[in-house]
């Protein structure tokens, strides 16, 4: 992770807008792998603690970190919340989850995974 959006884009609004938007930028860093794969427990009491503080440090430099499994994690949490009828939450497209699961399995089989 060499690019640091919070540093590299410090003047983004000033450089690319005649009249910069009044809202602050929200930096995000998308990575195609699971951030947890690169974490070691060295210096921490548990691997979970090491993962927590590694994400914390990277967030300071890169902004919101969206890795492959973070999206899946929060999507799964959303499904669980939506199933609690007392909350009255709706997730668009939830009825298509079985079609999505089928498509993922088909593609995975095609790719030989």
Secondary structure, 3 states (H helix, E strand, C coil): CCCCHHHHCCCHHHHHCCCCCCCCCCCEEECCCCHHHHCCCCCCCCHHHHHHHHHHHHHHHHCEEECHHHHHHHHHHHHHHHHCHHHCCCCCCHHHHHHHHHHHHHHHHHHCC
